[in-house]
Amino acid sequence: MPPGREVVIDVLIRPVNQDGIPLAEFPGGSFWINVFGNGIVQDVLGNDNKEESDEDDGDDSVEFVALRTILVLEAGEVTRRRVYLKEWRPFDTWLEAEESNNRVRSKSIESFAIQYIDAKRDLDDELDRQTSFWGRLTADLGIEDEAVSELATSLAAMNETIRKKSNVLDFVSGHLRSIDSVINPGRTDVSISAVPLQVRDLTKSLSVSVKSESDQSFPLAKHGVGTRSFSSLLVFRAFATWKQQLALDRGDKFHPVLALEEPEAHLHPQAQRALHGQMMSIPGQRIVSTHSPYFASQVDLADIRHFHPTGDGASVSSLETASLGEEDLRKLKVEILANRGDFLFARAVILFEGKTEEQALPIFAEHYFGRSIHEHGFCFVGVGGDRSYLPFLRLALDLGIPWYVFADGEDSALNALNSNFQALGLSQNETSPRLKAIPNKMNFEEYLIDCGYQNEIEAVLSRTTNPGPIDQYIASLNGTPGKKGRIRDYNGELGRTRAVLDAMKSSKASLAPLLAQEITQVSDPNRCLPPLVRNLFDQIKTDLRLHTA
């Protein structure tokens, strides 16, 4: 942070019920009323016109607490000031919110303090640090006074037994007694303690060992970083749960806010998925930053906040789930989060219907841009039908992810797409650059033949066993019943083209990557990509300001 610059952080606190639904006011006699006191405000949230607010009948007003923290770097030191706000303004004017003269007490912060855990967590390192969650949790072992006396006697006896049975310790003790000749002659004795003699010192020698059912026990330090990192999170859960229980026993409240950085670090994919359940069992609120599609796939869609760069800053967005039906939400959860979680982290999303595009477009993109699609952060997603675009478009729009559609040209497909665009409130000016529809009511296979790639398609077919070379395909199927009883007619030049099209459709998934590679190897630079595909990538290149290799 440059000297003299301020960092301003505003936090809005509202009461909720057991189901997390916001309440209009803090319940009477609530612990939090005593904590925040005069810091509780009754106003219309997001109102930036105080005169209108004062004249309002109050039906829309709610109780809340608005806290502002101001950090300033001066002379190498950061000063901090906390104040209550009298109002909660819209984002455009949030810095103009009026501050209150009421003092923010330290207890107000302690009751819901943010606990930050970074990605470098390691329980083995934390065992020796008094300020770690482990150190704070074990600083007082909670042993009653009578038991402390008994344990001290046992520790002393154990120490004496070890010393007597160890020739090495006895030998070293004999040499250390020579200190008597230098320090306080005749009045100095030396002994070696193999175990702590005071119960309070036991915390300094605590250790953690991990043992599976069939293996011997190993100290935590001998385990991998993933185990040590995950163990650190479990210790925080124990810390938060213990503090919460102590607060409840006193009649108080403890609502910790966990700020956790990359919980997936050092964990394999299955462990990352299981991690979400462990996080949800931590008391209080959890703010988790992640780059893991496996972890994100376990999160409720409504809980996701997407951060993306915008100019010289960043924007935060979320999915508007209220506009989606149960089937749309299920499709997003299953088809995106569970199977294509990288959608959430994509720099751009390209949507399409079928398997041919799914296999071919990434190969075309790599040829066009001269590098892997993953290096550019592209995500190619098949939506599974011309009527299935809506939830995917909604997710991309709400999260601020640039989107593009490569669509078949049939009337049914375009009509369904236009209906989706209307439902999303998108104008033709907004959709036109992003929608690349195949002309003349063709699908992708027909479009490739129309673009003059029949020779390349036949070359690919000649290297396959199913459906096999086109002449063999025609000889075996010409004149036989096809779909809906239609007799196949592969005679003449047009018949050969129909045979090529039928052969392509019979093995879309397996032929698509081979065909895409065949086309990109065409020596003519004007033919190494289908025109509409090139147009799509030209648009993406312009919008995202990308360079081709």
PyMOL commands that set and color helices and strands:
alter all, ss='L'
color gray80, all
select helices_A, chain A and resi 31-39+50-55+91-96+106-110+123-126+133-138+145-165+167-181+199-205+220-222+225-249+269-280+293-296+301-303+321-323+326-338+341-345+355-369+373-376+390-399+411-423+428-431+444-450+454-461+470-477+483-485+492-506+508-520+531-544
alter helices_A, ss='H'
color red, helices_A
select strands_A, chain A and resi 6-13+40-43+62-74+77-84+114-117+209-210+218-219+257-261+285-289+306-310+313-317+348-352+378-382+403-407+435-437
alter strands_A, ss='S'
color yellow, strands_A
deselect
rebuild
show_as cartoon
